[in-house]
Amino acid sequence: MVRDKQGKPNYLRSYLKVAPVSHSIWRACEARELGKFKLARPLLDLGCGFGEFAGVFFDSVVEMGMDISLKDVLLAAEGKKYKKIKCEDARAMSFKDNSFESVLSVSVLEHIPKVRGVLAEVYRVLKPGGRFLFTVPGAIFSQELLGYRLFKELGLKRLGEGYQKAINRVFRHYNLWTEKRWRGELEKVGFKVKECRQIIPLEVFRVWELGLGLALPSQMGKLLWGKRWIWRPLEMERWLETVLQPVVDKTSKKNTNWLFLAEK
């Protein structure tokens, strides 16, 4: 974790060391908001992937990581960020009831069909009073895509809708829901929603979308060799941070994602 002169986490610089620009600015925003909450241990990182987010976000080792991708789980294990790690479907976890004080899930639930099964399982494995903190893109995500808006302005609505579907297919988005829908799903399995915030300012979302093409080499590296290929001179990192940090720090009336805190 890179820290500033005051000792505060510099999430943007930290992610720029390991991820493409579009991914880094998105993750920096999520980390900034998630860092405002205290999560008691033991903690389950649900949908941990290959451990990239936890590798930057947590200063200490996390008790448990879990993901459905065996390839990612094996990579996460190499990073030694988790005491234990499992390859499992979040809709059918093997953990005993009341196993964790906290569950964290960062931009994961939107990718899982029949996600109510995940919410029910999270409720089961949390201890009474346990906290479930997660982030997801909202219903506004598809409507704010620049490609969609451009085609719509040109009177090419079908092309715009095709662009929406292509983006959501690539990112495997199943659940782009409103706040009301997420609240309803959480409450149906027993959760009490304690807080809901809008995160990812529209300006960050724009940089993310425009930077997707530049992220292709890195993503190809992950597909071919299992790890992202990232190389930037220190001077470039500093320049990118200077340019992008004001965007990350920006507050906006229009945001594209949700952060939810729910308790058992």
Rosetta silent file (secondary structure, phi, psi, omega in degrees, C-alpha in Angstrom):
SEQUENCE: MVRDKQGKPNYLRSYLKVAPVSHSIWRACEARELGKFKLARPLLDLGCGFGEFAGVFFDSVVEMGMDISLKDVLLAAEGKKYKKIKCEDARAMSFKDNSFESVLSVSVLEHIPKVRGVLAEVYRVLKPGGRFLFTVPGAIFSQELLGYRLFKELGLKRLGEGYQKAINRVFRHYNLWTEKRWRGELEKVGFKVKECRQIIPLEVFRVWELGLGLALPSQMGKLLWGKRWIWRPLEMERWLETVLQPVVDKTSKKNTNWLFLAEK
SCORE:     score description
SCORE:     0.000 S_00000001
   1 L     0.000  123.931  174.583    0.000    0.000    0.000 S_00000001
   2 L   -82.293  135.516  178.922    1.345    3.394   -1.024 S_00000001
   3 E  -122.922  153.731  178.344    0.694    6.127    1.551 S_00000001
   4 L   -82.863 -175.339 -176.287    0.907    9.901    1.352 S_00000001
   5 L   -64.819  -22.848  178.314    3.040   12.132    3.593 S_00000001
   6 L   -89.966    0.685  179.100    0.290   12.126    6.235 S_00000001
   7 L    85.919    5.602  179.480    0.216    8.329    6.273 S_00000001
   8 L   -82.285  147.507 -179.739   -3.165    8.073    4.557 S_00000001
   9 E   -61.346  134.465  173.169   -3.685    5.350    1.920 S_00000001
  10 L  -105.221   86.400 -174.098   -3.039    6.472   -1.659 S_00000001
  11 H   -65.523  -39.710 -177.629   -5.365    4.042   -3.389 S_00000001
  12 H   -61.350  -51.104  179.599   -4.984    5.497   -6.860 S_00000001
  13 H   -61.002  -39.621 -178.748   -1.192    5.207   -6.939 S_00000001
  14 H   -62.123  -43.031 -179.156   -1.402    1.737   -5.394 S_00000001
  15 H   -75.899  -30.180  176.533   -3.775    0.444   -8.061 S_00000001
  16 H   -62.412  -22.731  178.180   -1.858    2.130  -10.874 S_00000001
  17 L   -75.434  -19.604 -173.125    1.042   -0.142   -9.945 S_00000001
  18 L  -127.963   -6.006 -172.265   -1.006   -3.294  -10.606 S_00000001
  19 L  -142.186  160.120  175.248   -3.931   -2.438  -12.896 S_00000001
  20 L   -61.477  161.792 -177.237   -4.906   -0.557  -16.085 S_00000001
  21 H   -57.611  -47.930 -177.016   -5.880    3.106  -15.760 S_00000001
  22 H   -60.220  -42.453  179.572   -9.619    2.490  -16.203 S_00000001
  23 H   -69.358  -39.789 -177.113   -9.613   -0.237  -13.551 S_00000001
  24 H   -62.592  -44.358 -176.850   -7.375    1.762  -11.200 S_00000001
  25 H   -69.647  -35.230  176.874   -9.590    4.837  -11.072 S_00000001
  26 H   -65.588  -50.117 -178.603  -12.694    2.709  -10.493 S_00000001
  27 H   -64.953  -36.328  179.235  -11.066    0.668   -7.718 S_00000001
  28 H   -61.088  -40.385  178.144   -9.604    3.782   -6.086 S_00000001
  29 H   -65.452  -44.679  179.051  -13.112    5.226   -5.736 S_00000001
  30 H   -62.370  -46.143 -178.255  -14.476    1.992   -4.276 S_00000001
  31 H   -61.814  -41.081  178.768  -11.563    1.645   -1.850 S_00000001
  32 H   -58.368  -44.162 -178.096  -11.957    5.245   -0.665 S_00000001
  33 H   -74.601  -41.651  179.874  -15.625    4.682    0.195 S_00000001
  34 H   -65.574  -31.508 -179.558  -15.183    1.186    1.649 S_00000001
  35 L   -66.792   -9.943  179.235  -12.328    2.457    3.807 S_00000001
  36 L   -81.954   -6.857 -177.094  -14.799    4.614    5.733 S_00000001
  37 L  -112.576  143.760  175.113  -16.321    1.515    7.345 S_00000001
  38 L   -94.037  131.699  179.935  -14.905   -0.715   10.072 S_00000001
  39 L  -119.163  114.349 -179.661  -15.197   -4.441    9.439 S_00000001
  40 L   -68.681  156.167  178.735  -14.768   -6.744   12.416 S_00000001
  41 L  -104.537  152.821    5.414  -12.832   -9.984   12.028 S_00000001
  42 L   -74.796  152.075 -174.821  -12.995  -12.769   11.008 S_00000001
  43 E  -123.197  140.553  173.304  -13.807  -11.509    7.515 S_00000001
  44 E  -107.770  123.931  173.599  -14.813  -13.264    4.306 S_00000001
  45 E   -93.992   99.780 -173.724  -13.784  -11.642    1.011 S_00000001
  46 E   -87.158  121.239 -175.797  -16.541  -12.952   -1.249 S_00000001
  47 L    77.146   46.630 -172.320  -15.564  -13.033   -4.923 S_00000001
  48 L   -71.316  -13.271 -177.802  -11.951  -12.238   -4.123 S_00000001
  49 L    59.409 -140.419 -179.793  -10.722  -12.984   -7.657 S_00000001
  50 L   -93.784   17.819  172.028   -6.945  -13.228   -7.786 S_00000001
  51 L    86.070   13.862 -176.176   -6.620  -10.989   -4.722 S_00000001
  52 H   -64.903  -48.413 -178.096   -5.894   -7.700   -6.449 S_00000001
  53 H   -64.243  -48.291 -179.140   -8.312   -5.538   -4.463 S_00000001
  54 H   -62.440  -34.026 -178.744   -7.418   -7.082   -1.101 S_00000001
  55 H   -60.282  -30.028  178.021   -3.725   -6.816   -1.927 S_00000001
  56 H   -95.349  -41.740 -168.501   -4.023   -3.038   -1.945 S_00000001
  57 H   -73.820  -40.816 -174.671   -6.936   -2.426    0.419 S_00000001
  58 L   -96.586  134.461  174.850   -5.986   -4.497    3.473 S_00000001
  59 L   -81.832  -26.098 -177.880   -2.878   -3.887    5.559 S_00000001
  60 L  -113.912  170.600 -179.904   -3.241   -7.244    7.320 S_00000001
  61 L   -72.676  138.527 -179.822   -3.933  -10.796    6.197 S_00000001
  62 E   -90.580  140.349 -174.856   -7.619  -11.596    5.576 S_00000001
  63 E   -63.078  -40.976 -175.852   -9.056  -14.687    7.268 S_00000001
  64 E  -147.941  132.835  170.267  -10.857  -16.108    4.223 S_00000001
  65 E  -115.685  150.076 -179.435  -11.045  -15.477    0.496 S_00000001
  66 E  -148.694  137.391  177.180  -13.494  -17.209   -1.802 S_00000001
  67 E  -155.053  155.676 -178.656  -14.098  -17.257   -5.540 S_00000001
  68 L   -83.297  -15.462 -178.817  -15.699  -19.585   -8.081 S_00000001
  69 L   -90.431  115.118  179.134  -12.691  -19.406  -10.435 S_00000001
  70 H   -62.914  -39.748  179.301  -10.054  -21.996   -9.575 S_00000001
  71 H   -58.635  -45.066  179.757   -7.486  -20.165  -11.694 S_00000001
  72 H   -69.192  -38.956 -179.849   -8.010  -16.954   -9.719 S_00000001
  73 H   -61.283  -41.845  179.314   -8.047  -18.762   -6.382 S_00000001
  74 H   -64.219  -38.937  176.875   -4.669  -20.338   -7.121 S_00000001
  75 H   -66.989  -41.426  179.139   -3.236  -16.923   -8.013 S_00000001
  76 H   -62.503  -37.597  178.778   -4.720  -15.374   -4.871 S_00000001
  77 H   -62.884  -35.909  178.448   -3.116  -18.106   -2.784 S_00000001
  78 H   -64.062  -30.087 -178.136    0.291  -17.187   -4.237 S_00000001
  79 L   -75.232  -12.709  176.300   -0.201  -13.631   -2.998 S_00000001
  80 L    55.377   33.426  177.378   -0.443  -14.825    0.611 S_00000001
  81 L   -90.684  -14.015 -176.942   -3.062  -12.194    1.427 S_00000001
  82 E  -119.718  139.355  174.115   -5.477  -14.777    2.839 S_00000001
  83 E   -66.159  -41.744  177.289   -5.043  -17.203    5.724 S_00000001
  84 E  -138.123  153.846  178.555   -7.349  -19.580    3.889 S_00000001
  85 E  -147.493  139.792 -177.053   -8.946  -19.510    0.459 S_00000001
  86 E  -128.624  148.680  173.018  -11.646  -21.637   -1.140 S_00000001
  87 E  -102.797  103.859 -175.647  -12.959  -22.219   -4.638 S_00000001
  88 L  -147.905  160.532  170.754  -16.727  -22.349   -4.218 S_00000001
  89 L   -81.775  126.037 -177.266  -20.039  -21.148   -5.592 S_00000001
  90 L   -66.140  -12.740  177.991  -21.276  -18.336   -3.345 S_00000001
  91 L   -85.539   -5.003  179.633  -24.797  -19.726   -3.652 S_00000001
  92 L  -150.453   69.274 -176.468  -23.748  -22.905   -1.821 S_00000001
  93 L   -79.138  147.906 -177.273  -20.951  -22.120    0.631 S_00000001
  94 L   -90.067   -2.095 -178.444  -19.484  -24.857    2.824 S_00000001
  95 L   -68.536  150.749  176.811  -18.918  -22.614    5.859 S_00000001
  96 L   -71.457  160.275  175.152  -20.792  -23.313    9.075 S_00000001
  97 L   -57.697  146.719  173.826  -23.580  -21.017   10.254 S_00000001
  98 L    57.502   46.128 -176.058  -22.410  -17.875   12.080 S_00000001
  99 L   -90.871  -27.515 -170.691  -18.795  -18.183   10.891 S_00000001
 100 E  -127.833  147.762  173.036  -17.871  -14.552   10.140 S_00000001
 101 E   -80.951  -29.517 -176.417  -18.222  -11.137   11.712 S_00000001
 102 E  -144.161  148.832  170.853  -18.031   -9.431    8.303 S_00000001
 103 E  -129.483  129.772  177.832  -18.431  -10.217    4.617 S_00000001
 104 E  -116.221  136.569  177.495  -17.013   -7.913    1.944 S_00000001
 105 E  -141.378  117.596 -173.020  -17.901   -8.127   -1.743 S_00000001
 106 E  -110.089  106.551  179.181  -16.452   -5.631   -4.240 S_00000001
 107 L    50.264   55.275 -178.230  -18.243   -5.385   -7.606 S_00000001
 108 L  -122.421  -44.903 -169.869  -19.141   -9.092   -7.609 S_00000001
 109 H   -63.229  -24.436  178.557  -22.876   -9.575   -7.069 S_00000001
 110 H   -67.697  -16.075 -176.390  -23.820   -8.024  -10.410 S_00000001
 111 H   -94.381   -2.038 -170.175  -22.102  -10.968  -12.129 S_00000001
 112 L  -110.376  116.935  174.175  -24.036  -13.772  -10.404 S_00000001
 113 L   -65.103  152.885  179.546  -27.348  -15.160  -11.746 S_00000001
 114 L    52.491   50.973 -171.735  -29.954  -16.010   -9.091 S_00000001
 115 L   -68.912  -16.307  178.127  -28.107  -13.735   -6.689 S_00000001
 116 H   -60.727  -31.289  176.140  -30.716  -14.077   -3.938 S_00000001
 117 H   -61.632  -35.380  176.839  -29.108  -17.428   -3.183 S_00000001
 118 H   -67.290  -46.054 -179.065  -25.849  -15.586   -2.471 S_00000001
 119 H   -60.199  -40.780  178.698  -27.556  -13.094   -0.178 S_00000001
 120 H   -64.576  -39.364  179.403  -29.207  -15.934    1.762 S_00000001
 121 H   -68.853  -39.929  177.319  -25.868  -17.714    2.144 S_00000001
 122 H   -61.665  -43.093  178.209  -24.121  -14.539    3.318 S_00000001
 123 H   -59.670  -41.996 -178.138  -26.860  -14.066    5.907 S_00000001
 124 H   -64.377  -44.614 -173.639  -26.403  -17.654    7.086 S_00000001
 125 H   -82.206  -12.180  175.882  -22.612  -17.521    7.514 S_00000001
 126 E   -78.716  145.035  173.577  -22.629  -14.136    9.281 S_00000001
 127 E   -74.408  155.869  175.978  -22.772  -14.026   13.060 S_00000001
 128 E   -53.173  129.621 -176.486  -25.735  -12.201   14.642 S_00000001
 129 E    85.216   -1.663 -179.729  -25.041   -8.486   14.245 S_00000001
 130 E   -66.594  157.581 -174.276  -22.517   -9.234   11.497 S_00000001
 131 E  -113.702  138.063  175.272  -22.028   -6.756    8.649 S_00000001
 132 E  -116.157  112.606 -178.188  -22.287   -7.275    4.913 S_00000001
 133 E  -115.223  123.908 -178.283  -20.577   -4.504    2.939 S_00000001
 134 E  -149.000  158.554  175.964  -20.713   -4.588   -0.852 S_00000001
 135 E  -122.761  146.935  178.073  -20.543   -2.487   -4.003 S_00000001
 136 E  -152.213  149.532  169.106  -22.414   -2.982   -7.293 S_00000001
 137 E   -65.573  150.196 -179.106  -23.144   -0.988  -10.455 S_00000001
 138 E   -98.477 -177.719 -178.951  -26.637    0.469  -10.451 S_00000001
 139 L   -62.764  -24.457 -177.552  -29.505    0.542  -12.929 S_00000001
 140 H   -73.183  -16.176 -174.142  -28.137    3.811  -14.346 S_00000001
 141 H   -49.403  -54.553 -175.189  -24.968    2.063  -15.605 S_00000001
 142 H   -65.920  -36.557 -176.538  -26.301    1.142  -19.061 S_00000001
 143 H   -71.113  -24.451 -176.657  -28.039    4.470  -19.634 S_00000001
 144 L   -95.637    0.498  176.435  -24.881    6.497  -18.951 S_00000001
 145 L   -61.397  129.745 -177.992  -22.580    4.640  -21.340 S_00000001
 146 H   -59.962  -39.975  179.464  -21.124    7.188  -23.759 S_00000001
 147 H   -60.004  -43.594  178.761  -21.492    4.822  -26.694 S_00000001
 148 H   -63.311  -46.779 -177.442  -25.175    4.401  -25.983 S_00000001
 149 H   -65.296  -37.926  179.416  -25.744    8.140  -25.535 S_00000001
 150 H   -64.403  -49.893  179.419  -23.837    9.008  -28.720 S_00000001
 151 H   -61.633  -37.981  179.723  -25.783    6.592  -30.887 S_00000001
 152 H   -64.153  -42.792  178.659  -29.029    7.776  -29.318 S_00000001
 153 H   -63.248  -31.993  179.696  -28.210   11.425  -30.089 S_00000001
 154 L   -82.903    2.136 -179.822  -27.505   10.436  -33.701 S_00000001
 155 L    79.268   17.054 -178.653  -30.922    8.783  -33.915 S_00000001
 156 L  -109.374   63.623 -173.303  -29.368    5.307  -33.992 S_00000001
 157 H   -60.800  -39.579 -178.341  -31.133    3.874  -30.976 S_00000001
 158 H   -64.706  -38.783  176.408  -30.760    0.243  -32.024 S_00000001
 159 H   -64.557  -38.085  177.561  -27.000    0.613  -32.376 S_00000001
 160 H   -62.793  -43.812  178.915  -26.942    2.235  -28.946 S_00000001
 161 H   -66.413  -34.330  175.676  -28.864   -0.647  -27.437 S_00000001
 162 H   -64.224  -38.646  177.118  -26.485   -3.045  -29.177 S_00000001
 163 H   -63.874  -43.973  176.830  -23.562   -1.236  -27.584 S_00000001
 164 H   -56.126  -50.204 -177.352  -25.218   -1.543  -24.171 S_00000001
 165 H   -63.004  -37.416 -179.759  -25.753   -5.268  -24.623 S_00000001
 166 H   -64.743  -45.546  179.311  -22.186   -5.780  -25.835 S_00000001
 167 H   -61.819  -46.995 -177.633  -20.684   -4.023  -22.789 S_00000001
 168 H   -69.292  -27.989  175.790  -22.921   -5.898  -20.364 S_00000001
 169 H   -71.723  -43.574  179.373  -22.195   -9.196  -22.107 S_00000001
 170 H   -60.697  -41.810 -177.342  -18.437   -8.637  -21.926 S_00000001
 171 L   -92.597    3.583  175.626  -18.641   -7.786  -18.224 S_00000001
 172 L    54.213   53.969  178.832  -21.260  -10.454  -17.507 S_00000001
 173 L   -89.566  117.412  177.212  -23.738   -8.104  -15.890 S_00000001
 174 L  -107.242  -30.851 -170.798  -26.864   -9.871  -14.711 S_00000001
 175 L  -126.448   82.088  174.359  -28.072   -7.611  -11.910 S_00000001
 176 L  -102.498   90.597 -166.884  -28.028   -3.887  -12.679 S_00000001
 177 E  -113.136  164.468  174.188  -30.664   -2.900  -10.164 S_00000001
 178 L   -80.121  166.316  174.973  -32.167    0.113   -8.450 S_00000001
 179 H   -57.780  -43.206 -178.471  -31.664    0.860   -4.765 S_00000001
 180 H   -59.720  -41.593 -179.226  -35.231   -0.262   -4.119 S_00000001
 181 H   -66.237  -44.413  179.174  -34.627   -3.639   -5.770 S_00000001
 182 H   -63.885  -42.576  178.342  -31.426   -4.302   -3.801 S_00000001
 183 H   -59.303  -44.045 -179.501  -33.099   -3.278   -0.550 S_00000001
 184 H   -61.936  -43.580 -179.572  -35.981   -5.607   -1.266 S_00000001
 185 H   -65.622  -40.389  179.073  -33.720   -8.567   -2.047 S_00000001
 186 H   -65.346  -43.038 -177.493  -31.652   -8.003    1.112 S_00000001
 187 H   -69.492  -30.224  179.907  -34.712   -7.694    3.326 S_00000001
 188 H   -64.293  -29.186  179.910  -36.285  -10.846    1.893 S_00000001
 189 L   -95.817    0.391  174.066  -33.445  -12.981    3.252 S_00000001
 190 L   115.559   -8.311 -177.347  -33.478  -11.242    6.646 S_00000001
 191 L   -71.759  152.217  168.025  -30.985   -8.377    6.368 S_00000001
 192 E  -108.237  120.906 -179.493  -31.532   -4.901    7.755 S_00000001
 193 E   -79.009  116.373 -177.399  -30.139   -2.259    5.410 S_00000001
 194 E   -92.789  -30.269 -177.805  -28.173    0.209    7.538 S_00000001
 195 E  -158.392  145.572  174.477  -26.738    2.412    4.821 S_00000001
 196 E  -140.960  126.979  179.373  -26.819    2.921    1.076 S_00000001
 197 E  -127.411  148.850  169.866  -24.580    5.364   -0.778 S_00000001
 198 E   -87.076  130.155  178.325  -24.112    6.324   -4.391 S_00000001
 199 E  -131.967  175.983 -174.177  -20.480    5.952   -5.451 S_00000001
 200 E    63.882   84.153  178.511  -18.408    6.180   -8.665 S_00000001
 201 E   -56.186  153.008 -177.701  -18.986    9.770   -9.875 S_00000001
 202 H   -56.912  -34.516  179.512  -20.055   10.167  -13.471 S_00000001
 203 H   -63.792  -39.310  176.848  -16.669   11.711  -14.323 S_00000001
 204 H   -66.384  -41.724  178.139  -14.899    8.555  -13.111 S_00000001
 205 H   -59.481  -38.901  178.848  -17.332    6.426  -15.091 S_00000001
 206 H   -64.866  -45.435  178.473  -16.465    8.402  -18.229 S_00000001
 207 H   -62.106  -41.716  178.177  -12.716    7.867  -17.740 S_00000001
 208 H   -56.726  -50.130 -176.622  -13.367    4.174  -17.103 S_00000001
 209 H   -66.302  -44.435 -178.857  -15.306    3.747  -20.349 S_00000001
 210 H   -66.547  -25.345 -178.709  -12.906    5.781  -22.489 S_00000001
 211 L   -90.582    0.363 -176.519   -9.973    3.839  -21.075 S_00000001
 212 L   -59.869  -40.217 -179.634  -11.346    0.375  -21.799 S_00000001
 213 H   -62.071  -37.662 -179.760   -9.445    0.068  -25.079 S_00000001
 214 H   -70.140  -17.621 -179.077   -6.147    0.864  -23.372 S_00000001
 215 H   -84.703   -8.416 -175.514   -6.787   -1.951  -20.893 S_00000001
 216 H   -58.839  -46.176  179.620   -6.887   -4.646  -23.601 S_00000001
 217 H   -58.407  -40.751  179.034   -3.151   -5.552  -23.526 S_00000001
 218 H   -64.312  -43.447  179.930   -3.301   -5.992  -19.770 S_00000001
 219 H   -66.849  -36.267  176.566   -6.426   -8.124  -19.981 S_00000001
 220 H   -63.387  -39.101  176.634   -4.910  -10.250  -22.727 S_00000001
 221 H   -60.968  -39.097  179.122   -1.931  -10.850  -20.472 S_00000001
 222 H   -66.504  -39.838  179.742   -4.273  -12.043  -17.737 S_00000001
 223 H   -68.147  -38.790 -175.479   -6.027  -14.416  -20.124 S_00000001
 224 H   -83.181  -39.972 -173.549   -2.797  -15.818  -21.569 S_00000001
 225 H  -119.403    0.311  176.843   -0.516  -15.908  -18.519 S_00000001
 226 L    86.372  -10.035 -179.712   -2.915  -15.561  -15.602 S_00000001
 227 L  -133.900  148.860  176.562   -1.574  -12.174  -14.521 S_00000001
 228 L   -68.748  143.331  174.894   -2.032   -8.635  -15.764 S_00000001
 229 L   -97.946  109.716 -179.713    0.875   -7.151  -17.659 S_00000001
 230 L  -129.977  123.826  173.449    1.520   -3.703  -16.202 S_00000001
 231 L  -144.335  120.519  177.169    4.663   -1.679  -16.701 S_00000001
 232 L  -140.923  135.109  171.745    4.913    2.053  -16.189 S_00000001
 233 L   -60.873  151.105 -179.482    7.916    4.255  -15.381 S_00000001
 234 H   -56.545  -36.150  179.846    7.611    5.931  -11.997 S_00000001
 235 H   -63.258  -36.929  178.951    7.373    9.307  -13.728 S_00000001
 236 H   -69.735  -40.332  176.778    4.314    8.119  -15.666 S_00000001
 237 H   -56.885  -46.356 -178.484    2.681    6.821  -12.486 S_00000001
 238 H   -65.650  -38.717  178.774    3.156   10.198  -10.858 S_00000001
 239 H   -65.837  -44.880  178.670    1.825   12.035  -13.904 S_00000001
 240 H   -61.532  -40.762  177.832   -1.247    9.793  -14.087 S_00000001
 241 H   -62.028  -43.528 -179.997   -1.866   10.307  -10.401 S_00000001
 242 H   -60.893  -40.877 -177.850   -1.636   14.087  -10.820 S_00000001
 243 H   -74.756  -40.649 -170.675   -4.112   14.026  -13.702 S_00000001
 244 H   -92.652  -23.969 -176.975   -6.559   11.478  -12.292 S_00000001
 245 H   -58.869  -41.345  176.683   -6.592   12.184   -8.549 S_00000001
 246 H   -60.287  -30.469  177.917   -8.835   15.286   -8.932 S_00000001
 247 H   -71.293  -44.163  178.580  -11.303   13.081  -10.816 S_00000001
 248 H   -61.254  -38.748 -176.641  -11.233   10.412   -8.094 S_00000001
 249 H   -78.336   -9.725 -174.839  -11.712   13.071   -5.407 S_00000001
 250 L   -68.982  140.887  170.650  -14.633   14.676   -7.215 S_00000001
 251 L  -103.745  145.513 -174.354  -18.108   14.486   -5.732 S_00000001
 252 L  -139.424  148.732  175.404  -21.016   14.329   -8.127 S_00000001
 253 L   -74.087  -21.370 -179.794  -24.789   14.515   -7.990 S_00000001
 254 L  -117.487  120.128  179.551  -24.898   11.666  -10.470 S_00000001
 255 E  -126.891  157.745 -172.670  -23.145    8.401   -9.618 S_00000001
 256 E  -106.454   -9.947 -174.696  -23.331    5.024  -11.308 S_00000001
 257 E  -126.205  166.014  177.694  -22.780    2.539   -8.460 S_00000001
 258 E  -115.624  147.921  164.991  -24.158    1.566   -5.064 S_00000001
 259 E  -121.695  125.272  179.552  -22.482    0.825   -1.764 S_00000001
 260 E  -117.985  139.344  169.023  -24.648   -1.106    0.700 S_00000001
 261 E  -120.271  119.568 -179.986  -24.113   -1.898    4.352 S_00000001
 262 E  -126.201  150.944 -179.330  -26.499   -4.525    5.731 S_00000001
 263 E  -125.255  148.276  177.556  -26.590   -6.257    9.114 S_00000001
 264 L   -84.009    0.000    0.000  -27.847   -9.626   10.254 S_00000001
